[in-house]
Amino acid sequence: MPENRTAGPSEHPARHQGAPAGFELAQVNIGRLSTPVGSPELAGCMAALDPVKAAADGAAGFIWRLQTEDGNATAIQAFGWDAAGSAGVIVNMSVWRDVEHLGAFVYGEMHRQIMRRRREWFQQMREAYLACWWVPAGHRPSTAEAEDRVRHLRAHGPTPYAFTLRVSFPPPGGAAEQPARDHGDWLCPA
């Protein structure tokens, strides 16, 4: 099983200074594959990974992403309990300066173009497949931590412990019981 890397070429230590109140935003999103990695049906998805990763790595507010020695995360085994009859689960986990920077990338045109094709490659998920949470600056979350946050979000909805891009909470130490904002204008492309 590939190891979770906690540092690497996609880490940007110089960007840590801007983290709000000494915290950074962790995010995880998962997808249930409609066919196995390496199948011809997933060729378009796999071809899109490198350009999307490069764009994320260079995006304002990006700090770190989960990856193996070969620079991607498709071989990382996590969320196996959530496969639900799919061909497997792939995970994307990263750390950003704040919700606004992550949202700007996720809802930016390049990422939206790829997301428009998601139904070709992934099973539709009715439950939460993305979770955000604040981590102390410099902390790199594990896949076990991410699984816990997704389970919590599914059970309790958005809270300071695990939230979404549309309903987010400020870093610990603030008015953490109230959502920071409702990003109703951030909608996934159809």
N, C-alpha and C positions, 0 to 999 in steps of 0.2 A: 504494500500500500504506500503510495507516495506520501512524503511528509508535508506537513503544513509549514511553509517557509514564513519566517517572521521578519525577514528583511530581504532586500534584494534590489535589483536595478530599478524597480518601480517605486521604491521608497524615496520620498523627498523630504529629508530632515529639515531643510531650510524653511519649509512651509509650516512647521509646527508652531512657530512663534505666534501665528495669527489665530490659533485655536481659542474659541471663546471660553473664558474662565478656566483655562487649563484642561479643557476637554476637547475631544475630537468625535466626529460622528462615524460610527460603524454601521454598515449596512450589509445585509445578506439578501440575495434573491435566488430562488431555485426554480428549476423547470423539470417537469416530468417529460422525458423523451418519448416521442411517438415511435421511434425506431432506434436501434443501438448506435452508439458513437462508432463511426467508421462506415456506416451504411451509406449507400448512394443517396438515399432520401435526405440525409443530413449534410450532404456536401456543401450546400449553400450556407448553412449555419456555420459549419466549421471554417469555411472560407472567409466568413465575416468576422470571426473572432479576432484575428490579428489586427486588422484595421481598427476595430472597436477598442481593443485593449490599448493600442498605441494612442488613440484619441483620448481615452481616459487617463492614461499615464501622463499625457501632456496637458490635461485640462486644469484650469485654475481651481485651486482648492483640493486637488487630489493629493493623497499622502501615501497610500499603500494598497496593495491588493493581494489576495491569497493566490499563490501559484506554486507549482512544482519546479523542479530544476529545469524543465524544458520551457518554462515561462507561461504555462496556462494551468487551468484548474480542472479540466475535463476528466482527468484520471483520479481526482481526489474522491475518496469514498466517504460520503456523508449523507444524512437524511435518507438512509436506506429504508427506514421505517415508514417513509412517506411515498414510496414508489407507486402504490395503489394500482398495480397491474400494468404499469408503464414499462418501457424498456430501460428504465433507470432514471436517476435524478442527477442533474448537474447543478453545481453550486457556483455562485459568484459572490465573493465577499470582498469588501474594500473599506477603507477608512478615508474620510473626507474632512475638510476643515469645518463644514457646517451644512445644514439642510439646503441652504440656498445654492451652494456650489454643486452639491450632488444633484439637486433638482435641475439646475441649468444644464448639466451634462445629460441626465436621463431624458429630459424633454427637449434636448437640442435636436436639430434636424438629422444628423447622422444616426444617432441612436434610434430616433423615431422611425427612420426608414427601415432599419433592421427589425424593430418591434412590430411593424406592420406585417411582417412575414412569420411571426411567431407561431401561428396556427399550423403552418406547414411542418414545423419541427417539434412542437410541444403539445401535450394534452392540455386542454383547458382546465384550469384549477379554480374552483369556486371558493376555496379557503385562502387565507393569507399566504402569499408566496414571497413577500418582501417584508423585512422588518428592519427598523433602524433603532439605534440606542447610543447613548453617550458613553464613551470610554475615557479614562484618564489619558492625557496626551502621552504618546509613546507606547501605549498598550496595543497589542495586536491580538484580536480575538481569535479563539479557536473555533473549529466547526462545532464542537460540543456546546460552546457558549451560544453560537448562532442557532443551533437547534432548540435550545432552551428558550431563546427570545421568540422564535417563530411559534413554538407551542404556547407560550404565554399570550402572544398577540391573538392567536386563534381562540384561546379560552376566554380572554378578558377584553378584547378590542384594544384600541390605542390607549396606552398609559405611559407614564414616564419610563417604565421598564422596557417597553417595546412599543414602537409606534410606526406610523406610515409617513410617506412624503406628504400626503394630503392633510393629515392631522399629526402635527409634530409637537414636541415639548422642548422647552429650553434645557440647557445643561443643568446638572445638579447644583444646588445652591441658590437657585432663583425661585420664581413662583412656579415650581415644577408640577403643581397639581392642576394647573390650567394649561390647555393647549396654547402653544406659542402662536399658532396661526392655522387657518384652514386654507390649504392651497387648492381650492376647488377648481382653479383654472389649470392645474396640472392634471390632465387626464391622459390616460394611455391611448395611443392611437388605435383605431379600429382595425 
